[in-house]
C-alpha cells in the first residue's frame, strides 16, 4: 500500500518510522505496566497503534509542501523520525527494571514469543483484518493514484483522504505486528517485491 501510494519501491513501515513509533507505544506500555492494572492483551496493540498513528501524522506533516506530498521528503522524514523513536526507546530502557532489559532487547530485535496470549492474538488479528479489507476496497483508487495526484484528483479520487486512510490502515497493521513480534525491519520492503515476482 505504501509503495503504491508513494510510487516509491523503497517505502515500507520500518523506513517511514511507523514500526518504531509502534515500538515506542509498546515499550511505554511495558514500562508503566507495573504502575497500572490493565489487560495487556488489549493495551499493547492499542498503545502500538497510538504510537504508529502519531508517527504517521508527524511524518505526513513534515513531508507536506503546499498541500502536496513529496515522496522523497516523506522517506527522509520517516528516516529522521525513525532515529528519533529509536532514541526514545533507549531512554525508556533507562527507566525499566534492569532484570527485564534482556526481554525488551530480544523483543526489539524481532523475537516471536513462545506463547502469545489469545486476547493479544485476537486483537492483533482484528486490526490486520480491518486494515486489509479497507486497503483492498481502496485498491482501484490506489491504482489511479499511481498515474499521479493530478490525474487521480481529476478522476474523482480524493487523494488527501486516500492517503490518510492508507496511513491509518498501515498504522493498524504495523501496530498488530509490532505488538506481537517487535519492530522487525525490512519485511514490509521485501515481501511486496517477492509477491510481485510470484504473482
C-alpha positions as CSV (number, residue, x, y, z in Angstrom):
1,X,0.0,0.0,0.0
2,X,2.8,2.4,0.9
3,X,4.8,1.6,-2.2
4,X,1.8,2.1,-4.4
5,X,0.6,5.3,-2.7
6,X,4.0,6.9,-2.7
7,X,5.1,5.5,-6.1
8,X,8.4,4.5,-4.4
9,X,9.7,0.9,-4.3
10,X,11.6,1.7,-1.0
11,X,8.5,2.7,1.0
12,X,7.7,0.5,4.0
13,X,6.7,0.9,7.6
14,X,10.1,0.5,9.2
15,X,11.8,3.0,6.9
16,X,9.0,5.5,7.4
17,X,9.2,5.2,11.2
18,X,5.8,3.6,11.7
19,X,7.3,0.4,13.2
20,X,9.5,2.3,15.6
21,X,6.6,4.5,16.6
22,X,4.5,1.4,17.4
23,X,7.6,0.1,19.3
24,X,7.7,3.2,21.4
25,X,4.0,2.7,22.3
26,X,4.6,-1.0,23.2
27,X,7.7,-0.2,25.3
28,X,5.8,2.6,27.1
29,X,3.1,0.1,27.9
30,X,5.6,-2.4,29.3
31,X,7.3,0.4,31.3
32,X,4.1,1.5,33.0
33,X,2.6,-1.9,33.4
34,X,3.9,-2.1,37.0
35,X,2.0,1.1,37.9
36,X,-1.4,0.4,36.4
37,X,-3.6,-2.7,36.2
38,X,-4.9,-3.3,32.7
39,X,-5.4,-6.0,30.2
40,X,-2.0,-6.3,28.5
41,X,-3.5,-8.1,25.5
42,X,-5.7,-5.1,24.8
43,X,-3.3,-2.3,25.9
44,X,-0.3,-3.4,23.9
45,X,-1.8,-3.3,20.4
46,X,-3.7,-0.1,21.3
47,X,-0.6,1.7,22.5
48,X,1.3,0.4,19.5
49,X,-1.5,1.8,17.3
50,X,-1.3,5.2,19.0
51,X,2.5,5.3,18.6
52,X,2.2,4.3,14.9
53,X,-0.5,6.8,14.2
54,X,1.3,9.7,15.9
55,X,4.4,8.8,13.9
56,X,2.4,8.7,10.7
57,X,0.9,12.1,11.5
58,X,4.3,13.7,12.2
59,X,5.9,12.2,9.1
60,X,3.0,13.2,7.0
61,X,3.1,16.8,8.3
62,X,6.9,17.1,7.8
63,X,6.7,15.8,4.2
64,X,3.9,18.2,3.0
65,X,4.9,21.0,0.7
66,X,2.0,23.3,-0.2
67,X,-0.6,20.6,0.4
68,X,1.2,18.1,-1.7
69,X,3.3,15.1,-0.5
70,X,6.8,14.7,-2.0
71,X,7.8,11.0,-1.9
72,X,11.5,11.8,-1.3
73,X,10.6,14.2,1.6
74,X,8.3,11.5,3.1
75,X,11.1,8.9,3.1
76,X,13.6,11.4,4.6
77,X,11.1,12.5,7.2
78,X,10.5,8.8,8.1
79,X,14.2,8.1,8.5
80,X,14.6,11.1,10.8
81,X,11.5,10.1,12.9
82,X,12.8,6.5,13.0
83,X,16.1,7.7,14.5
84,X,14.2,9.9,17.0
85,X,11.9,7.0,18.0
86,X,15.0,4.8,18.4
87,X,16.4,7.3,20.9
88,X,13.1,7.4,22.8
89,X,13.2,3.6,23.1
90,X,16.8,3.8,24.5
91,X,15.6,6.4,27.1
92,X,12.7,4.1,28.1
93,X,15.3,1.3,28.8
94,X,16.8,3.6,31.5
95,X,13.6,3.5,33.5
96,X,12.6,-0.1,33.4
97,X,13.6,-3.0,35.7
98,X,17.2,-3.9,34.7
99,X,16.3,-7.6,35.1
100,X,13.7,-7.3,32.3
101,X,16.0,-5.4,29.9
102,X,17.2,-8.6,28.1
103,X,13.5,-9.5,27.3
104,X,12.9,-6.0,25.9
105,X,16.1,-6.2,23.8
106,X,15.0,-9.5,22.3
107,X,11.6,-8.1,21.6
108,X,13.1,-5.0,19.9
109,X,15.2,-7.3,17.7
110,X,12.1,-9.0,16.4
111,X,11.6,-12.0,18.6
112,X,8.5,-14.2,18.2
113,X,7.4,-15.2,21.8
114,X,7.0,-18.8,22.7
115,X,3.4,-18.1,23.8
116,X,1.1,-15.4,22.7
117,X,-2.0,-14.6,24.8
118,X,-5.2,-15.4,22.9
119,X,-6.6,-11.9,23.6
120,X,-3.5,-10.2,22.1
121,X,-3.7,-12.6,19.1
122,X,-7.4,-11.8,18.6
123,X,-7.0,-8.0,18.8
124,X,-4.0,-8.1,16.5
125,X,-5.7,-10.3,14.0
126,X,-8.7,-8.0,14.1
127,X,-6.5,-5.0,13.4
128,X,-4.9,-6.7,10.4
129,X,-8.2,-7.9,9.0
130,X,-9.8,-4.5,9.2
131,X,-6.8,-2.8,7.7
132,X,-6.5,-5.4,4.9
133,X,-10.2,-5.1,4.0
134,X,-10.1,-1.3,3.8
135,X,-7.0,-1.3,1.7
136,X,-8.4,-4.0,-0.6
137,X,-11.5,-1.9,-1.2
138,X,-9.2,1.1,-1.9
139,X,-7.2,-0.8,-4.5
140,X,-8.9,0.8,-7.5
141,X,-8.3,4.3,-6.2
142,X,-4.6,3.4,-5.4
143,X,-4.2,2.1,-9.0
144,X,-5.4,5.5,-10.3
145,X,-3.1,7.3,-7.8
146,X,-0.1,5.6,-9.5
147,X,-0.8,7.9,-12.5
148,X,-0.1,10.9,-10.4
149,X,-2.0,13.2,-8.0
150,X,-3.4,15.4,-10.7
151,X,-4.8,12.6,-12.8
152,X,-6.2,10.8,-9.7
153,X,-7.9,14.0,-8.5
154,X,-9.4,14.7,-11.9
155,X,-10.7,11.1,-12.0
156,X,-12.7,11.7,-8.8
157,X,-10.2,10.2,-6.3
158,X,-9.9,12.1,-3.0
159,X,-6.1,12.0,-2.8
160,X,-5.8,13.5,0.6
161,X,-8.4,11.2,2.1
162,X,-6.9,8.1,0.4
163,X,-3.5,9.0,1.9
164,X,-5.0,9.4,5.4
165,X,-6.9,6.1,5.1
166,X,-3.8,4.3,3.9
167,X,-1.7,5.7,6.7
168,X,-4.3,4.7,9.4
169,X,-4.6,1.2,7.9
170,X,-0.8,0.8,7.7
171,X,-0.6,2.0,11.3
172,X,-3.1,-0.5,12.5
173,X,-1.5,-3.4,10.7
174,X,2.0,-2.4,11.7
175,X,0.9,-2.0,15.3
176,X,-0.6,-5.5,15.3
177,X,2.7,-7.0,14.1
178,X,4.9,-4.9,16.4
179,X,2.8,-5.8,19.5
180,X,3.4,-9.5,18.9
181,X,6.9,-9.7,17.3
182,X,8.6,-6.4,17.8
183,X,9.6,-3.7,15.2
184,X,11.1,-6.1,12.6
185,X,12.7,-4.1,9.8
186,X,12.5,-4.5,6.1
187,X,9.9,-7.3,5.9
188,X,7.5,-4.7,4.6
189,X,10.0,-3.8,1.9
190,X,10.9,-7.3,0.8
191,X,7.5,-9.1,0.9
192,X,5.7,-6.9,-1.7
193,X,8.6,-7.3,-4.2
194,X,8.6,-11.1,-3.6
195,X,4.8,-11.2,-4.1
196,X,5.2,-9.2,-7.4
197,X,7.8,-11.7,-8.6
198,X,5.5,-14.6,-7.8
199,X,2.1,-13.1,-9.0
